[in-house]
Amino acid sequence: MATKTLDITKEHCPMTFVKTKIELSKLSPGDILEVLLAEGEPLDNVPRNAKEQGYNVLSVEHVEGTTHKVIIKK
């Protein structure tokens, strides 16, 4: 099982989930993607869209400032 980190803190919707989905597509089943993103729309949309696409959102946590980390299992 591998873990990859994706930093989309500078991205805006809808590119936040597009980039997340591209990275998830590169992973093997069971792998973990840690997504660093900004609060607001990305924080609302990325976990929701990941769940809708059938991925397992393991956690959403505040890192620092306006940055959050979403951990998604493929």
PQR file of N, CA, C, O and H, with PARSE charges and radii, in Angstrom:
ATOM      1  N   MET A   1       0.854  -1.194   0.000 -0.4000 1.5000
ATOM      2  CA  MET A   1       0.000   0.000   0.000 -0.0000 2.0000
ATOM      3  C   MET A   1       0.886   1.238   0.000  0.5500 1.7000
ATOM      4  O   MET A   1       1.797   1.354   0.820 -0.5500 1.4000
ATOM      5  N   ALA A   2       0.625   2.151  -0.906 -0.4000 1.5000
ATOM      6  CA  ALA A   2       1.417   3.380  -1.030 -0.0000 2.0000
ATOM      7  C   ALA A   2       0.597   4.580  -0.577  0.5500 1.7000
ATOM      8  O   ALA A   2      -0.634   4.563  -0.601 -0.5500 1.4000
ATOM      9  H   ALA A   2      -0.115   2.057  -1.572  0.4000 1.0000
ATOM     10  N   THR A   3       1.309   5.619  -0.163 -0.4000 1.5000
ATOM     11  CA  THR A   3       0.665   6.882   0.198 -0.0000 2.0000
ATOM     12  C   THR A   3       1.282   7.983  -0.652  0.5500 1.7000
ATOM     13  O   THR A   3       2.504   8.100  -0.740 -0.5500 1.4000
ATOM     14  H   THR A   3       2.309   5.633  -0.144  0.4000 1.0000
ATOM     15  N   LYS A   4       0.430   8.790  -1.276 -0.4000 1.5000
ATOM     16  CA  LYS A   4       0.879   9.908  -2.103 -0.0000 2.0000
ATOM     17  C   LYS A   4       0.249  11.175  -1.560  0.5500 1.7000
ATOM     18  O   LYS A   4      -0.878  11.154  -1.065 -0.5500 1.4000
ATOM     19  H   LYS A   4      -0.563   8.695  -1.204  0.4000 1.0000
ATOM     20  N   THR A   5       0.983  12.290  -1.654 -0.4000 1.5000
ATOM     21  CA  THR A   5       0.458  13.579  -1.210 -0.0000 2.0000
ATOM     22  C   THR A   5       0.260  14.487  -2.411  0.5500 1.7000
ATOM     23  O   THR A   5       1.119  14.578  -3.289 -0.5500 1.4000
ATOM     24  H   THR A   5       1.899  12.307  -2.056  0.4000 1.0000
ATOM     25  N   LEU A   6      -0.893  15.160  -2.436 -0.4000 1.5000
ATOM     26  CA  LEU A   6      -1.227  16.105  -3.496 -0.0000 2.0000
ATOM     27  C   LEU A   6      -1.533  17.449  -2.850  0.5500 1.7000
ATOM     28  O   LEU A   6      -2.420  17.548  -2.003 -0.5500 1.4000
ATOM     29  H   LEU A   6      -1.591  15.086  -1.723  0.4000 1.0000
ATOM     30  N   ASP A   7      -0.793  18.490  -3.253 -0.4000 1.5000
ATOM     31  CA  ASP A   7      -1.006  19.832  -2.708 -0.0000 2.0000
ATOM     32  C   ASP A   7      -1.780  20.658  -3.727  0.5500 1.7000
ATOM     33  O   ASP A   7      -1.246  21.043  -4.767 -0.5500 1.4000
ATOM     34  H   ASP A   7      -0.072  18.409  -3.941  0.4000 1.0000
ATOM     35  N   ILE A   8      -3.061  20.927  -3.410 -0.4000 1.5000
ATOM     36  CA  ILE A   8      -3.891  21.750  -4.298 -0.0000 2.0000
ATOM     37  C   ILE A   8      -4.347  23.017  -3.570  0.5500 1.7000
ATOM     38  O   ILE A   8      -5.409  23.566  -3.863 -0.5500 1.4000
ATOM     39  H   ILE A   8      -3.494  20.613  -2.565  0.4000 1.0000
ATOM     40  N   THR A   9      -3.532  23.469  -2.622 -0.4000 1.5000
ATOM     41  CA  THR A   9      -3.906  24.645  -1.832 -0.0000 2.0000
ATOM     42  C   THR A   9      -4.016  25.910  -2.676  0.5500 1.7000
ATOM     43  O   THR A   9      -4.708  26.850  -2.282 -0.5500 1.4000
ATOM     44  H   THR A   9      -2.669  23.024  -2.384  0.4000 1.0000
ATOM     45  N   LYS A  10      -3.350  25.953  -3.825 -0.4000 1.5000
ATOM     46  CA  LYS A  10      -3.394  27.143  -4.689 -0.0000 2.0000
ATOM     47  C   LYS A  10      -4.425  27.015  -5.805  0.5500 1.7000
ATOM     48  O   LYS A  10      -4.613  27.946  -6.588 -0.5500 1.4000
ATOM     49  H   LYS A  10      -2.788  25.190  -4.145  0.4000 1.0000
ATOM     50  N   GLU A  11      -5.091  25.868  -5.878 -0.4000 1.5000
ATOM     51  CA  GLU A  11      -6.068  25.622  -6.943 -0.0000 2.0000
ATOM     52  C   GLU A  11      -7.466  26.083  -6.532  0.5500 1.7000
ATOM     53  O   GLU A  11      -7.772  26.232  -5.349 -0.5500 1.4000
ATOM     54  H   GLU A  11      -4.938  25.112  -5.242  0.4000 1.0000
ATOM     55  N   HIS A  12      -8.297  26.301  -7.540 -0.4000 1.5000
ATOM     56  CA  HIS A  12      -9.686  26.705  -7.309 -0.0000 2.0000
ATOM     57  C   HIS A  12     -10.616  25.694  -7.966  0.5500 1.7000
ATOM     58  O   HIS A  12     -10.236  25.022  -8.926 -0.5500 1.4000
ATOM     59  H   HIS A  12      -8.048  26.180  -8.501  0.4000 1.0000
ATOM     60  N   CYS A  13     -11.830  25.589  -7.450 -0.4000 1.5000
ATOM     61  CA  CYS A  13     -12.830  24.694  -8.033 -0.0000 2.0000
ATOM     62  C   CYS A  13     -13.129  25.152  -9.459  0.5500 1.7000
ATOM     63  O   CYS A  13     -13.140  26.358  -9.704 -0.5500 1.4000
ATOM     64  H   CYS A  13     -12.139  26.134  -6.670  0.4000 1.0000
ATOM     65  N   PRO A  14     -13.368  24.266 -10.394 -0.5600 1.5000
ATOM     66  CA  PRO A  14     -13.489  22.822 -10.221  0.2800 2.0000
ATOM     67  C   PRO A  14     -12.165  22.069 -10.350  0.5500 1.7000
ATOM     68  O   PRO A  14     -12.158  20.840 -10.280 -0.5500 1.4000
ATOM     69  N   MET A  15     -11.051  22.770 -10.537 -0.4000 1.5000
ATOM     70  CA  MET A  15      -9.767  22.089 -10.745 -0.0000 2.0000
ATOM     71  C   MET A  15      -9.320  21.293  -9.528  0.5500 1.7000
ATOM     72  O   MET A  15      -8.535  20.355  -9.663 -0.5500 1.4000
ATOM     73  H   MET A  15     -11.057  23.768 -10.594  0.4000 1.0000
ATOM     74  N   THR A  16      -9.804  21.648  -8.344 -0.4000 1.5000
ATOM     75  CA  THR A  16      -9.380  20.922  -7.144 -0.0000 2.0000
ATOM     76  C   THR A  16      -9.757  19.447  -7.240  0.5500 1.7000
ATOM     77  O   THR A  16      -8.924  18.577  -6.988 -0.5500 1.4000
ATOM     78  H   THR A  16     -10.442  22.410  -8.234  0.4000 1.0000
ATOM     79  N   PHE A  17     -11.003  19.160  -7.602 -0.4000 1.5000
ATOM     80  CA  PHE A  17     -11.379  17.746  -7.681 -0.0000 2.0000
ATOM     81  C   PHE A  17     -10.869  17.098  -8.952  0.5500 1.7000
ATOM     82  O   PHE A  17     -10.590  15.899  -8.955 -0.5500 1.4000
ATOM     83  H   PHE A  17     -11.680  19.866  -7.807  0.4000 1.0000
ATOM     84  N   VAL A  18     -10.739  17.854 -10.034 -0.4000 1.5000
ATOM     85  CA  VAL A  18     -10.190  17.291 -11.272 -0.0000 2.0000
ATOM     86  C   VAL A  18      -8.778  16.762 -10.999  0.5500 1.7000
ATOM     87  O   VAL A  18      -8.451  15.640 -11.387 -0.5500 1.4000
ATOM     88  H   VAL A  18     -10.966  18.828 -10.031  0.4000 1.0000
ATOM     89  N   LYS A  19      -7.955  17.557 -10.343 -0.4000 1.5000
ATOM     90  CA  LYS A  19      -6.583  17.122 -10.043 -0.0000 2.0000
ATOM     91  C   LYS A  19      -6.582  15.970  -9.046  0.5500 1.7000
ATOM     92  O   LYS A  19      -5.759  15.061  -9.154 -0.5500 1.4000
ATOM     93  H   LYS A  19      -8.221  18.468 -10.028  0.4000 1.0000
ATOM     94  N   THR A  20      -7.495  15.999  -8.076 -0.4000 1.5000
ATOM     95  CA  THR A  20      -7.600  14.900  -7.111 -0.0000 2.0000
ATOM     96  C   THR A  20      -7.979  13.612  -7.831  0.5500 1.7000
ATOM     97  O   THR A  20      -7.392  12.559  -7.578 -0.5500 1.4000
ATOM     98  H   THR A  20      -8.163  16.738  -7.988  0.4000 1.0000
ATOM     99  N   LYS A  21      -8.955  13.694  -8.726 -0.4000 1.5000
ATOM    100  CA  LYS A  21      -9.422  12.509  -9.452 -0.0000 2.0000
ATOM    101  C   LYS A  21      -8.309  11.929 -10.330  0.5500 1.7000
ATOM    102  O   LYS A  21      -8.167  10.709 -10.422 -0.5500 1.4000
ATOM    103  H   LYS A  21      -9.432  14.549  -8.932  0.4000 1.0000
ATOM    104  N   ILE A  22      -7.521  12.793 -10.976 -0.4000 1.5000
ATOM    105  CA  ILE A  22      -6.404  12.330 -11.808 -0.0000 2.0000
ATOM    106  C   ILE A  22      -5.400  11.562 -10.951  0.5500 1.7000
ATOM    107  O   ILE A  22      -4.936  10.492 -11.344 -0.5500 1.4000
ATOM    108  H   ILE A  22      -7.637  13.783 -10.902  0.4000 1.0000
ATOM    109  N   GLU A  23      -5.064  12.107  -9.778 -0.4000 1.5000
ATOM    110  CA  GLU A  23      -4.111  11.428  -8.901 -0.0000 2.0000
ATOM    111  C   GLU A  23      -4.672  10.104  -8.399  0.5500 1.7000
ATOM    112  O   GLU A  23      -3.947   9.111  -8.334 -0.5500 1.4000
ATOM    113  H   GLU A  23      -5.441  12.976  -9.458  0.4000 1.0000
ATOM    114  N   LEU A  24      -5.955  10.077  -8.044 -0.4000 1.5000
ATOM    115  CA  LEU A  24      -6.575   8.833  -7.584 -0.0000 2.0000
ATOM    116  C   LEU A  24      -6.547   7.766  -8.676  0.5500 1.7000
ATOM    117  O   LEU A  24      -6.381   6.582  -8.384 -0.5500 1.4000
ATOM    118  H   LEU A  24      -6.544  10.883  -8.097  0.4000 1.0000
ATOM    119  N   SER A  25      -6.706   8.179  -9.920 -0.4000 1.5000
ATOM    120  CA  SER A  25      -6.714   7.219 -11.021 -0.0000 2.0000
ATOM    121  C   SER A  25      -5.360   6.542 -11.199  0.5500 1.7000
ATOM    122  O   SER A  25      -5.285   5.446 -11.754 -0.5500 1.4000
ATOM    123  H   SER A  25      -6.840   9.142 -10.157  0.4000 1.0000
ATOM    124  N   LYS A  26      -4.292   7.184 -10.734 -0.4000 1.5000
ATOM    125  CA  LYS A  26      -2.941   6.624 -10.858 -0.0000 2.0000
ATOM    126  C   LYS A  26      -2.628   5.615  -9.750  0.5500 1.7000
ATOM    127  O   LYS A  26      -1.655   4.867  -9.851 -0.5500 1.4000
ATOM    128  H   LYS A  26      -4.353   8.074 -10.282  0.4000 1.0000
ATOM    129  N   LEU A  27      -3.443   5.589  -8.700 -0.4000 1.5000
ATOM    130  CA  LEU A  27      -3.174   4.733  -7.553 -0.0000 2.0000
ATOM    131  C   LEU A  27      -3.779   3.342  -7.728  0.5500 1.7000
ATOM    132  O   LEU A  27      -4.709   3.137  -8.509 -0.5500 1.4000
ATOM    133  H   LEU A  27      -4.234   6.196  -8.618  0.4000 1.0000
ATOM    134  N   SER A  28      -3.225   2.405  -6.983 -0.4000 1.5000
ATOM    135  CA  SER A  28      -3.770   1.046  -6.949 -0.0000 2.0000
ATOM    136  C   SER A  28      -4.830   0.961  -5.851  0.5500 1.7000
ATOM    137  O   SER A  28      -4.796   1.747  -4.904 -0.5500 1.4000
ATOM    138  H   SER A  28      -2.470   2.571  -6.349  0.4000 1.0000
ATOM    139  N   PRO A  29      -5.775   0.015  -5.962 -0.5600 1.5000
ATOM    140  CA  PRO A  29      -6.766  -0.148  -4.898  0.2800 2.0000
ATOM    141  C   PRO A  29      -6.075  -0.354  -3.543  0.5500 1.7000
ATOM    142  O   PRO A  29      -5.131  -1.134  -3.423 -0.5500 1.4000
ATOM    143  N   GLY A  30      -6.561   0.352  -2.549 -0.4000 1.5000
ATOM    144  CA  GLY A  30      -5.990   0.273  -1.208 -0.0000 2.0000
ATOM    145  C   GLY A  30      -4.973   1.364  -0.911  0.5500 1.7000
ATOM    146  O   GLY A  30      -4.642   1.606   0.249 -0.5500 1.4000
ATOM    147  H   GLY A  30      -7.329   0.986  -2.646  0.4000 1.0000
ATOM    148  N   ASP A  31      -4.469   2.032  -1.964 -0.4000 1.5000
ATOM    149  CA  ASP A  31      -3.515   3.121  -1.757 -0.0000 2.0000
ATOM    150  C   ASP A  31      -4.206   4.330  -1.142  0.5500 1.7000
ATOM    151  O   ASP A  31      -5.426   4.474  -1.219 -0.5500 1.4000
ATOM    152  H   ASP A  31      -4.738   1.836  -2.907  0.4000 1.0000
ATOM    153  N   ILE A  32      -3.406   5.193  -0.533 -0.4000 1.5000
ATOM    154  CA  ILE A  32      -3.909   6.380   0.162 -0.0000 2.0000
ATOM    155  C   ILE A  32      -3.444   7.639  -0.554  0.5500 1.7000
ATOM    156  O   ILE A  32      -2.288   7.738  -0.967 -0.5500 1.4000
ATOM    157  H   ILE A  32      -2.415   5.077  -0.471  0.4000 1.0000
ATOM    158  N   LEU A  33      -4.352   8.601  -0.699 -0.4000 1.5000
ATOM    159  CA  LEU A  33      -4.004   9.921  -1.223 -0.0000 2.0000
ATOM    160  C   LEU A  33      -4.288  10.957  -0.142  0.5500 1.7000
ATOM    161  O   LEU A  33      -5.419  11.089   0.326 -0.5500 1.4000
ATOM    162  H   LEU A  33      -5.291   8.520  -0.364  0.4000 1.0000
ATOM    163  N   GLU A  34      -3.242  11.692   0.248 -0.4000 1.5000
ATOM    164  CA  GLU A  34      -3.401  12.797   1.187 -0.0000 2.0000
ATOM    165  C   GLU A  34      -3.493  14.075   0.355  0.5500 1.7000
ATOM    166  O   GLU A  34      -2.558  14.424  -0.365 -0.5500 1.4000
ATOM    167  H   GLU A  34      -2.323  11.584  -0.132  0.4000 1.0000
ATOM    168  N   VAL A  35      -4.623  14.766   0.459 -0.4000 1.5000
ATOM    169  CA  VAL A  35      -4.854  15.973  -0.323 -0.0000 2.0000
ATOM    170  C   VAL A  35      -4.794  17.184   0.600  0.5500 1.7000
ATOM    171  O   VAL A  35      -5.574  17.291   1.547 -0.5500 1.4000
ATOM    172  H   VAL A  35      -5.383  14.483   1.045  0.4000 1.0000
ATOM    173  N   LEU A  36      -3.866  18.093   0.320 -0.4000 1.5000
ATOM    174  CA  LEU A  36      -3.781  19.355   1.051 -0.0000 2.0000
ATOM    175  C   LEU A  36      -4.565  20.384   0.267  0.5500 1.7000
ATOM    176  O   LEU A  36      -4.308  20.595  -0.918 -0.5500 1.4000
ATOM    177  H   LEU A  36      -3.233  18.005  -0.449  0.4000 1.0000
ATOM    178  N   LEU A  37      -5.532  21.035   0.926 -0.4000 1.5000
ATOM    179  CA  LEU A  37      -6.379  22.002   0.224 -0.0000 2.0000
ATOM    180  C   LEU A  37      -6.787  23.138   1.147  0.5500 1.7000
ATOM    181  O   LEU A  37      -6.625  23.069   2.366 -0.5500 1.4000
ATOM    182  H   LEU A  37      -5.742  20.864   1.889  0.4000 1.0000
ATOM    183  N   ALA A  38      -7.318  24.175   0.534 -0.4000 1.5000
ATOM    184  CA  ALA A  38      -7.750  25.350   1.284 -0.0000 2.0000
ATOM    185  C   ALA A  38      -9.179  25.164   1.766  0.5500 1.7000
ATOM    186  O   ALA A  38      -9.942  24.374   1.212 -0.5500 1.4000
ATOM    187  H   ALA A  38      -7.449  24.231  -0.455  0.4000 1.0000
ATOM    188  N   GLU A  39      -9.530  25.920   2.825 -0.4000 1.5000
ATOM    189  CA  GLU A  39     -10.913  25.852   3.307 -0.0000 2.0000
ATOM    190  C   GLU A  39     -11.830  26.551   2.316  0.5500 1.7000
ATOM    191  O   GLU A  39     -11.373  27.225   1.393 -0.5500 1.4000
ATOM    192  H   GLU A  39      -8.910  26.562   3.275  0.4000 1.0000
ATOM    193  N   GLY A  40     -13.121  26.381   2.520 -0.4000 1.5000
ATOM    194  CA  GLY A  40     -14.095  26.962   1.600 -0.0000 2.0000
ATOM    195  C   GLY A  40     -14.566  25.902   0.623  0.5500 1.7000
ATOM    196  O   GLY A  40     -14.764  24.745   0.994 -0.5500 1.4000
ATOM    197  H   GLY A  40     -13.492  25.833   3.269  0.4000 1.0000
ATOM    198  N   GLU A  41     -14.747  26.305  -0.643 -0.4000 1.5000
ATOM    199  CA  GLU A  41     -15.270  25.390  -1.669 -0.0000 2.0000
ATOM    200  C   GLU A  41     -14.473  24.101  -1.811  0.5500 1.7000
ATOM    201  O   GLU A  41     -15.071  23.026  -1.847 -0.5500 1.4000
ATOM    202  H   GLU A  41     -14.586  27.245  -0.945  0.4000 1.0000
ATOM    203  N   PRO A  42     -13.122  24.166  -1.894 -0.5600 1.5000
ATOM    204  CA  PRO A  42     -12.381  22.900  -2.025  0.2800 2.0000
ATOM    205  C   PRO A  42     -12.637  21.948  -0.855  0.5500 1.7000
ATOM    206  O   PRO A  42     -12.791  20.743  -1.059 -0.5500 1.4000
ATOM    207  N   LEU A  43     -12.682  22.472   0.346 -0.4000 1.5000
ATOM    208  CA  LEU A  43     -12.899  21.635   1.526 -0.0000 2.0000
ATOM    209  C   LEU A  43     -14.304  21.037   1.528  0.5500 1.7000
ATOM    210  O   LEU A  43     -14.505  19.930   2.028 -0.5500 1.4000
ATOM    211  H   LEU A  43     -12.557  23.451   0.512  0.4000 1.0000
ATOM    212  N   ASP A  44     -15.273  21.759   0.976 -0.4000 1.5000
ATOM    213  CA  ASP A  44     -16.635  21.231   0.857 -0.0000 2.0000
ATOM    214  C   ASP A  44     -16.735  20.210  -0.267  0.5500 1.7000
ATOM    215  O   ASP A  44     -17.347  19.154  -0.103 -0.5500 1.4000
ATOM    216  H   ASP A  44     -15.110  22.658   0.570  0.4000 1.0000
ATOM    217  N   ASN A  45     -16.130  20.528  -1.416 -0.4000 1.5000
ATOM    218  CA  ASN A  45     -16.340  19.748  -2.632 -0.0000 2.0000
ATOM    219  C   ASN A  45     -15.496  18.483  -2.757  0.5500 1.7000
ATOM    220  O   ASN A  45     -16.013  17.445  -3.171 -0.5500 1.4000
ATOM    221  H   ASN A  45     -15.633  21.386  -1.550  0.4000 1.0000
ATOM    222  N   VAL A  46     -14.209  18.543  -2.409 -0.4000 1.5000
ATOM    223  CA  VAL A  46     -13.337  17.387  -2.642 -0.0000 2.0000
ATOM    224  C   VAL A  46     -13.787  16.154  -1.858  0.5500 1.7000
ATOM    225  O   VAL A  46     -13.932  15.087  -2.455 -0.5500 1.4000
ATOM    226  H   VAL A  46     -13.789  19.386  -2.073  0.4000 1.0000
ATOM    227  N   PRO A  47     -14.017  16.255  -0.533 -0.5600 1.5000
ATOM    228  CA  PRO A  47     -14.473  15.040   0.171  0.2800 2.0000
ATOM    229  C   PRO A  47     -15.827  14.534  -0.337  0.5500 1.7000
ATOM    230  O   PRO A  47     -16.023  13.328  -0.486 -0.5500 1.4000
ATOM    231  N   ARG A  48     -16.753  15.449  -0.600 -0.4000 1.5000
ATOM    232  CA  ARG A  48     -18.088  15.045  -1.079 -0.0000 2.0000
ATOM    233  C   ARG A  48     -17.980  14.345  -2.442  0.5500 1.7000
ATOM    234  O   ARG A  48     -18.565  13.282  -2.647 -0.5500 1.4000
ATOM    235  H   ARG A  48     -16.594  16.429  -0.478  0.4000 1.0000
ATOM    236  N   ASN A  49     -17.231  14.948  -3.363 -0.4000 1.5000
ATOM    237  CA  ASN A  49     -17.091  14.357  -4.695 -0.0000 2.0000
ATOM    238  C   ASN A  49     -16.357  13.027  -4.647  0.5500 1.7000
ATOM    239  O   ASN A  49     -16.689  12.112  -5.401 -0.5500 1.4000
ATOM    240  H   ASN A  49     -16.755  15.811  -3.196  0.4000 1.0000
ATOM    241  N   ALA A  50     -15.361  12.903  -3.769 -0.4000 1.5000
ATOM    242  CA  ALA A  50     -14.634  11.634  -3.639 -0.0000 2.0000
ATOM    243  C   ALA A  50     -15.589  10.532  -3.186  0.5500 1.7000
ATOM    244  O   ALA A  50     -15.563   9.421  -3.715 -0.5500 1.4000
ATOM    245  H   ALA A  50     -15.092  13.646  -3.156  0.4000 1.0000
ATOM    246  N   LYS A  51     -16.436  10.851  -2.197 -0.4000 1.5000
ATOM    247  CA  LYS A  51     -17.416   9.864  -1.723 -0.0000 2.0000
ATOM    248  C   LYS A  51     -18.387   9.490  -2.841  0.5500 1.7000
ATOM    249  O   LYS A  51     -18.721   8.318  -3.016 -0.5500 1.4000
ATOM    250  H   LYS A  51     -16.457  11.753  -1.767  0.4000 1.0000
ATOM    251  N   GLU A  52     -18.841  10.497  -3.599 -0.4000 1.5000
ATOM    252  CA  GLU A  52     -19.782  10.242  -4.701 -0.0000 2.0000
ATOM    253  C   GLU A  52     -19.160   9.360  -5.771  0.5500 1.7000
ATOM    254  O   GLU A  52     -19.870   8.618  -6.449 -0.5500 1.4000
ATOM    255  H   GLU A  52     -18.571  11.450  -3.457  0.4000 1.0000
ATOM    256  N   GLN A  53     -17.832   9.432  -5.933 -0.4000 1.5000
ATOM    257  CA  GLN A  53     -17.121   8.627  -6.933 -0.0000 2.0000
ATOM    258  C   GLN A  53     -16.791   7.234  -6.398  0.5500 1.7000
ATOM    259  O   GLN A  53     -16.215   6.413  -7.112 -0.5500 1.4000
ATOM    260  H   GLN A  53     -17.255  10.035  -5.382  0.4000 1.0000
ATOM    261  N   GLY A  54     -17.156   6.970  -5.144 -0.4000 1.5000
ATOM    262  CA  GLY A  54     -16.947   5.644  -4.585 -0.0000 2.0000
ATOM    263  C   GLY A  54     -15.666   5.459  -3.794  0.5500 1.7000
ATOM    264  O   GLY A  54     -15.321   4.336  -3.428 -0.5500 1.4000
ATOM    265  H   GLY A  54     -17.624   7.636  -4.564  0.4000 1.0000
ATOM    266  N   TYR A  55     -14.956   6.549  -3.524 -0.4000 1.5000
ATOM    267  CA  TYR A  55     -13.735   6.461  -2.727 -0.0000 2.0000
ATOM    268  C   TYR A  55     -14.070   6.565  -1.241  0.5500 1.7000
ATOM    269  O   TYR A  55     -15.121   7.085  -0.867 -0.5500 1.4000
ATOM    270  H   TYR A  55     -15.237   7.461  -3.821  0.4000 1.0000
ATOM    271  N   ASN A  56     -13.167   6.067  -0.403 -0.4000 1.5000
ATOM    272  CA  ASN A  56     -13.366   6.073   1.044 -0.0000 2.0000
ATOM    273  C   ASN A  56     -12.606   7.262   1.647  0.5500 1.7000
ATOM    274  O   ASN A  56     -11.375   7.264   1.668 -0.5500 1.4000
ATOM    275  H   ASN A  56     -12.313   5.645  -0.707  0.4000 1.0000
ATOM    276  N   VAL A  57     -13.332   8.261   2.134 -0.4000 1.5000
ATOM    277  CA  VAL A  57     -12.707   9.411   2.781 -0.0000 2.0000
ATOM    278  C   VAL A  57     -12.459   9.035   4.239  0.5500 1.7000
ATOM    279  O   VAL A  57     -13.398   8.938   5.030 -0.5500 1.4000
ATOM    280  H   VAL A  57     -14.331   8.259   2.117  0.4000 1.0000
ATOM    281  N   LEU A  58     -11.191   8.824   4.589 -0.4000 1.5000
ATOM    282  CA  LEU A  58     -10.840   8.352   5.923 -0.0000 2.0000
ATOM    283  C   LEU A  58     -10.868   9.459   6.964  0.5500 1.7000
ATOM    284  O   LEU A  58     -11.299   9.238   8.095 -0.5500 1.4000
ATOM    285  H   LEU A  58     -10.429   8.903   3.946  0.4000 1.0000
ATOM    286  N   SER A  59     -10.405  10.661   6.585 -0.4000 1.5000
ATOM    287  CA  SER A  59     -10.420  11.762   7.551 -0.0000 2.0000
ATOM    288  C   SER A  59     -10.281  13.100   6.852  0.5500 1.7000
ATOM    289  O   SER A  59      -9.785  13.200   5.730 -0.5500 1.4000
ATOM    290  H   SER A  59     -10.054  10.840   5.666  0.4000 1.0000
ATOM    291  N   VAL A  60     -10.737  14.126   7.558 -0.4000 1.5000
ATOM    292  CA  VAL A  60     -10.566  15.515   7.142 -0.0000 2.0000
ATOM    293  C   VAL A  60     -10.052  16.238   8.379  0.5500 1.7000
ATOM    294  O   VAL A  60     -10.724  16.266   9.410 -0.5500 1.4000
ATOM    295  H   VAL A  60     -11.139  14.045   8.470  0.4000 1.0000
ATOM    296  N   GLU A  61      -8.862  16.823   8.278 -0.4000 1.5000
ATOM    297  CA  GLU A  61      -8.302  17.478   9.450 -0.0000 2.0000
ATOM    298  C   GLU A  61      -7.691  18.820   9.108  0.5500 1.7000
ATOM    299  O   GLU A  61      -7.206  19.033   7.997 -0.5500 1.4000
ATOM    300  H   GLU A  61      -8.316  16.800   7.440  0.4000 1.0000
ATOM    301  N   HIS A  62      -7.720  19.727  10.081 -0.4000 1.5000
ATOM    302  CA  HIS A  62      -7.126  21.044   9.933 -0.0000 2.0000
ATOM    303  C   HIS A  62      -5.617  20.905  10.123  0.5500 1.7000
ATOM    304  O   HIS A  62      -5.173  20.268  11.078 -0.5500 1.4000
ATOM    305  H   HIS A  62      -8.114  19.554  10.983  0.4000 1.0000
ATOM    306  N   VAL A  63      -4.830  21.491   9.230 -0.4000 1.5000
ATOM    307  CA  VAL A  63      -3.379  21.418   9.339 -0.0000 2.0000
ATOM    308  C   VAL A  63      -2.850  22.684   9.994  0.5500 1.7000
ATOM    309  O   VAL A  63      -2.318  22.639  11.103 -0.5500 1.4000
ATOM    310  H   VAL A  63      -5.191  22.008   8.454  0.4000 1.0000
ATOM    311  N   GLU A  64      -2.998  23.827   9.301 -0.4000 1.5000
ATOM    312  CA  GLU A  64      -2.631  25.123   9.866 -0.0000 2.0000
ATOM    313  C   GLU A  64      -3.218  26.225   8.992  0.5500 1.7000
ATOM    314  O   GLU A  64      -3.437  26.029   7.796 -0.5500 1.4000
ATOM    315  H   GLU A  64      -3.430  23.863   8.400  0.4000 1.0000
ATOM    316  N   GLY A  65      -3.466  27.368   9.588 -0.4000 1.5000
ATOM    317  CA  GLY A  65      -4.035  28.483   8.826 -0.0000 2.0000
ATOM    318  C   GLY A  65      -5.328  28.065   8.148  0.5500 1.7000
ATOM    319  O   GLY A  65      -6.269  27.619   8.803 -0.5500 1.4000
ATOM    320  H   GLY A  65      -3.288  27.527  10.559  0.4000 1.0000
ATOM    321  N   THR A  66      -5.365  28.214   6.827 -0.4000 1.5000
ATOM    322  CA  THR A  66      -6.557  27.837   6.063 -0.0000 2.0000
ATOM    323  C   THR A  66      -6.365  26.501   5.350  0.5500 1.7000
ATOM    324  O   THR A  66      -7.179  26.129   4.505 -0.5500 1.4000
ATOM    325  H   THR A  66      -4.600  28.577   6.294  0.4000 1.0000
ATOM    326  N   THR A  67      -5.298  25.777   5.682 -0.4000 1.5000
ATOM    327  CA  THR A  67      -4.990  24.509   5.015 -0.0000 2.0000
ATOM    328  C   THR A  67      -5.563  23.324   5.783  0.5500 1.7000
ATOM    329  O   THR A  67      -5.472  23.247   7.009 -0.5500 1.4000
ATOM    330  H   THR A  67      -4.636  26.079   6.369  0.4000 1.0000
ATOM    331  N   HIS A  68      -6.153  22.407   5.029 -0.4000 1.5000
ATOM    332  CA  HIS A  68      -6.718  21.176   5.594 -0.0000 2.0000
ATOM    333  C   HIS A  68      -6.160  19.983   4.822  0.5500 1.7000
ATOM    334  O   HIS A  68      -5.699  20.123   3.689 -0.5500 1.4000
ATOM    335  H   HIS A  68      -6.227  22.469   4.034  0.4000 1.0000
ATOM    336  N   LYS A  69      -6.208  18.810   5.452 -0.4000 1.5000
ATOM    337  CA  LYS A  69      -5.749  17.584   4.806 -0.0000 2.0000
ATOM    338  C   LYS A  69      -6.905  16.607   4.777  0.5500 1.7000
ATOM    339  O   LYS A  69      -7.521  16.310   5.800 -0.5500 1.4000
ATOM    340  H   LYS A  69      -6.582  18.697   6.372  0.4000 1.0000
ATOM    341  N   VAL A  70      -7.188  16.108   3.568 -0.4000 1.5000
ATOM    342  CA  VAL A  70      -8.221  15.091   3.369 -0.0000 2.0000
ATOM    343  C   VAL A  70      -7.498  13.807   2.988  0.5500 1.7000
ATOM    344  O   VAL A  70      -6.702  13.787   2.049 -0.5500 1.4000
ATOM    345  H   VAL A  70      -6.687  16.350   2.737  0.4000 1.0000
ATOM    346  N   ILE A  71      -7.782  12.734   3.722 -0.4000 1.5000
ATOM    347  CA  ILE A  71      -7.142  11.447   3.444 -0.0000 2.0000
ATOM    348  C   ILE A  71      -8.173  10.544   2.778  0.5500 1.7000
ATOM    349  O   ILE A  71      -9.220  10.242   3.350 -0.5500 1.4000
ATOM    350  H   ILE A  71      -8.429  12.750   4.484  0.4000 1.0000
ATOM    351  N   ILE A  72      -7.851  10.117   1.550 -0.4000 1.5000
ATOM    352  CA  ILE A  72      -8.772   9.332   0.724 -0.0000 2.0000
ATOM    353  C   ILE A  72      -8.124   7.993   0.417  0.5500 1.7000
ATOM    354  O   ILE A  72      -6.964   7.937   0.009 -0.5500 1.4000
ATOM    355  H   ILE A  72      -7.000  10.363   1.086  0.4000 1.0000
ATOM    356  N   LYS A  73      -8.877   6.907   0.614 -0.4000 1.5000
ATOM    357  CA  LYS A  73      -8.398   5.569   0.264 -0.0000 2.0000
ATOM    358  C   LYS A  73      -9.070   5.123  -1.016  0.5500 1.7000
ATOM    359  O   LYS A  73     -10.291   5.198  -1.152 -0.5500 1.4000
ATOM    360  H   LYS A  73      -9.819   6.952   0.945  0.4000 1.0000
ATOM    361  N   LYS A  74      -8.256   4.655  -1.958 -0.4000 1.5000
ATOM    362  CA  LYS A  74      -8.823   4.203  -3.235 -0.0000 2.0000
ATOM    363  C   LYS A  74      -9.397   2.813  -3.062  0.5500 1.7000
ATOM    364  O   LYS A  74      -9.926   2.240  -4.015 -0.5500 1.4000
ATOM    365  H   LYS A  74      -7.264   4.595  -1.847  0.4000 1.0000
TER
END
